[in-house]
Amino acid sequence: MSKLSPTALSILTLLNNINELIVISSDRQNAKDVMRALRVYANKKRFPLPEEKVDNFLSVLIDSKPYTLTSIIKDIAGDVVYADAKNLNKTSS
């Protein structure tokens, strides 16, 4: 198993927090705020986020079921892991 960068770990932690806000707390407004903060954090760290998926998440946040939102979050998390591994391979070559 490859090691993740601190930035990727922070992003994954924020995604997990967003999911818990939706599933456990039913607090979609704060989930929206955290997703926006995650986007700012990733931009400052120059970490590539799947912007289309983040936009999709934000656009369906209010009306979708928790399972649907969890699926989108997991998809974003997969892209974060992939981008981090790709970046790690680029820097070690």
C-alpha positions as CSV (number, residue, x, y, z in Angstrom):
1,M,0.0,0.0,0.0
2,S,1.4,3.4,-1.0
3,K,1.7,6.2,1.5
4,L,-0.4,9.3,1.0
5,S,0.8,12.8,1.3
6,P,-0.3,15.0,4.2
7,T,-2.4,17.1,1.9
8,A,-4.3,14.0,0.5
9,L,-4.8,12.8,4.1
10,S,-6.2,16.1,5.1
11,I,-8.6,16.2,2.1
12,L,-9.7,12.6,2.8
13,T,-10.3,13.6,6.5
14,L,-12.4,16.5,5.4
15,L,-14.4,14.3,3.0
16,N,-15.1,11.9,5.8
17,N,-16.2,14.8,8.0
18,I,-18.6,15.9,5.2
19,N,-20.0,12.5,5.0
20,E,-20.6,12.3,8.8
21,L,-22.3,15.7,8.7
22,I,-24.7,14.3,6.1
23,V,-25.3,10.8,7.4
24,I,-25.0,11.2,11.2
25,S,-25.9,14.8,11.9
26,S,-28.2,15.6,8.9
27,D,-26.4,18.9,8.7
28,R,-26.2,19.6,5.0
29,Q,-25.5,23.4,5.4
30,N,-22.3,22.7,7.3
31,A,-21.4,19.9,4.9
32,K,-21.7,22.5,2.1
33,D,-19.5,24.9,4.0
34,V,-16.8,22.2,4.6
35,M,-16.8,21.2,1.0
36,R,-16.2,24.8,0.0
37,A,-13.4,25.0,2.5
38,L,-12.0,21.8,1.1
39,R,-12.0,23.3,-2.3
40,V,-10.1,26.4,-1.1
41,Y,-7.6,24.2,0.8
42,A,-6.9,22.1,-2.2
43,N,-6.4,25.1,-4.4
44,K,-4.0,26.7,-2.0
45,K,-2.0,23.4,-1.8
46,R,-2.2,23.1,-5.6
47,F,-3.8,19.7,-5.2
48,P,-6.1,18.7,-8.2
49,L,-9.7,18.0,-7.2
50,P,-12.3,16.6,-9.5
51,E,-14.1,20.0,-9.9
52,E,-17.0,18.5,-11.9
53,K,-17.7,16.0,-9.1
54,V,-17.4,18.6,-6.4
55,D,-19.8,20.9,-8.4
56,N,-22.2,17.9,-8.8
57,F,-22.1,17.2,-5.1
58,L,-22.9,20.8,-4.2
59,S,-25.7,21.0,-6.8
60,V,-27.5,17.8,-5.5
61,L,-26.7,18.2,-1.8
62,I,-30.1,19.5,-0.7
63,D,-32.3,17.1,-2.6
64,S,-30.4,13.8,-2.7
65,K,-30.5,10.9,-0.3
66,P,-27.6,10.3,2.0
67,Y,-26.5,7.2,0.1
68,T,-26.3,9.1,-3.1
69,L,-24.2,11.8,-1.5
70,T,-21.9,9.2,0.2
71,S,-21.4,7.6,-3.3
72,I,-20.3,11.0,-4.7
73,I,-18.0,11.6,-1.7
74,K,-16.4,8.1,-2.2
75,D,-15.9,8.8,-5.9
76,I,-14.2,12.1,-5.0
77,A,-12.0,10.3,-2.4
78,G,-11.0,7.8,-5.1
79,D,-9.9,10.6,-7.4
80,V,-7.9,12.2,-4.6
81,V,-6.0,8.9,-3.9
82,Y,-5.4,8.5,-7.6
83,A,-4.2,12.0,-8.1
84,D,-1.9,11.7,-5.0
85,A,-0.4,8.4,-6.3
86,K,0.1,10.0,-9.7
87,N,1.8,13.0,-8.2
88,L,4.0,10.7,-6.0
89,N,5.1,8.7,-9.1
90,K,5.9,12.0,-10.9
91,T,8.1,13.3,-8.1
92,S,9.9,10.0,-7.6
93,S,10.8,9.5,-11.2
